[in-house]
Amino acid sequence: MEIINTSGRRKTSVARAYMQKGKGDIEVNGKDYKTYFPTPTLQYYVTQSLNAIKVLNEYDVKVNVKGGGITGQAQAIRLAIAKALVEINPEYKTILRGAELMTRDPRMVERKKFGQKKARARFQFSKR
């Protein structure tokens, strides 16, 4: 089986995943995913797509991820792995879509406007 290459994004994080048959190793930026993502919640995000289809120990995944924070990076990896699984077997798409793992989360930080302190917050108004 050849290497499947996909990408996933969340906020400003971009993850490029390379998936092939193997024994279940997940490597993020050259490290094991459990050392890169220390909390169980983030580790769950990374393996969520593989667990939904019950193929956690069948594929080796190498991921390059950059930008954003660690939560956004973990969720970008989740989307990249889900896309790779669909490329391997299109029948997985219904299962992954049912688990809401195939949709790219469009929420981004709203830009700061001129004449204001932040995106929505105004400068403090003083009457006198």
C-alpha positions as CSV (number, residue, x, y, z in Angstrom):
1,M,0.0,0.0,0.0
2,E,1.3,3.4,-0.9
3,I,1.5,6.4,1.4
4,I,-1.7,8.5,1.6
5,N,-1.2,12.2,2.0
6,T,-3.9,14.5,3.3
7,S,-4.2,17.8,5.2
8,G,-6.5,19.1,7.9
9,R,-7.0,22.6,9.3
10,R,-8.4,24.3,12.4
11,K,-8.2,28.0,13.2
12,T,-4.6,28.8,12.1
13,S,-3.2,25.2,12.5
14,V,-2.4,23.2,9.4
15,A,-1.7,19.4,9.7
16,R,-0.2,17.3,6.9
17,A,-0.8,13.6,7.5
18,Y,1.0,10.7,5.8
19,M,-0.7,7.3,6.4
20,Q,0.3,3.8,5.5
21,K,-0.3,0.2,6.7
22,G,1.6,-0.5,9.9
23,K,1.3,-1.3,13.5
24,G,-0.4,1.8,14.9
25,D,2.5,4.3,15.4
26,I,1.4,7.9,15.4
27,E,4.2,10.4,15.1
28,V,3.7,14.2,15.3
29,N,6.6,16.5,14.3
30,G,9.1,13.7,14.8
31,K,7.8,12.8,18.3
32,D,5.4,10.2,19.6
33,Y,1.9,11.8,19.9
34,K,1.7,11.0,23.6
35,T,4.8,13.1,24.3
36,Y,3.8,15.9,21.9
37,F,0.2,16.1,23.3
38,P,0.6,15.6,27.1
39,T,-3.1,15.7,28.1
40,P,-5.5,12.8,27.6
41,T,-8.1,15.1,25.9
42,L,-5.6,16.0,23.2
43,Q,-4.5,12.4,22.8
44,Y,-8.2,11.5,22.4
45,Y,-8.6,14.1,19.6
46,V,-5.7,12.6,17.7
47,T,-7.0,9.0,17.8
48,Q,-10.7,9.8,17.6
49,S,-11.0,9.2,13.8
50,L,-9.1,5.9,14.0
51,N,-11.2,4.8,17.1
52,A,-14.5,5.6,15.3
53,I,-13.6,2.9,12.6
54,K,-11.8,0.6,15.0
55,V,-8.5,0.6,13.0
56,L,-6.2,2.1,15.7
57,N,-3.5,-0.5,15.4
58,E,-3.6,-1.0,11.6
59,Y,-2.1,2.2,10.2
60,D,1.1,4.2,10.9
61,V,0.6,7.9,10.8
62,K,3.3,10.6,10.4
63,V,2.0,14.2,10.9
64,N,3.7,17.6,10.3
65,V,1.7,20.3,12.1
66,K,2.3,24.0,12.5
67,G,0.6,27.1,13.6
68,G,-2.0,27.8,16.3
69,G,-2.1,26.3,19.7
70,I,-2.0,22.6,20.8
71,T,-5.8,22.2,20.8
72,G,-6.2,23.5,17.3
73,Q,-3.3,21.3,16.2
74,A,-4.8,18.2,17.7
75,Q,-8.2,18.9,16.0
76,A,-6.4,19.6,12.6
77,I,-4.7,16.2,12.9
78,R,-8.1,14.6,13.6
79,L,-9.5,16.0,10.4
80,A,-6.4,15.0,8.4
81,I,-6.6,11.4,9.6
82,A,-10.3,11.2,8.9
83,K,-9.7,12.4,5.3
84,A,-6.9,9.8,4.8
85,L,-9.2,7.1,6.0
86,V,-11.9,8.1,3.5
87,E,-9.3,8.0,0.8
88,I,-8.4,4.5,1.8
89,N,-12.0,3.3,1.9
90,P,-14.9,5.6,0.8
91,E,-17.3,3.5,2.9
92,Y,-15.8,5.0,6.0
93,K,-17.2,8.4,5.1
94,T,-20.7,7.7,6.4
95,I,-19.4,6.5,9.8
96,L,-17.0,9.5,10.1
97,R,-19.6,12.0,9.0
98,G,-22.0,10.5,11.6
99,A,-19.4,11.1,14.3
100,E,-19.0,14.7,13.0
101,L,-15.3,14.1,12.1
102,M,-15.4,15.1,8.4
103,T,-16.4,18.7,8.8
104,R,-13.8,21.5,8.8
105,D,-14.6,23.8,11.8
106,P,-14.9,27.3,10.1
107,R,-14.6,29.3,13.3
108,M,-11.7,31.7,13.1
109,V,-10.6,34.7,15.2
110,E,-12.4,37.9,14.1
111,R,-10.1,40.6,12.9
112,K,-9.4,43.8,14.9
113,K,-11.1,46.9,13.5
114,F,-9.5,50.3,13.3
115,G,-10.8,52.8,15.8
116,Q,-11.5,50.0,18.3
117,K,-9.5,48.3,21.0
118,K,-10.2,44.7,19.7
119,A,-12.6,43.1,17.2
120,R,-15.7,44.1,19.1
121,A,-14.5,46.0,22.2
122,R,-14.5,49.8,21.9
123,F,-12.1,52.2,23.6
124,Q,-13.3,53.4,27.0
125,F,-15.6,56.4,26.7
126,S,-15.3,59.2,29.1
127,K,-18.1,61.7,29.3
128,R,-16.0,64.3,31.1
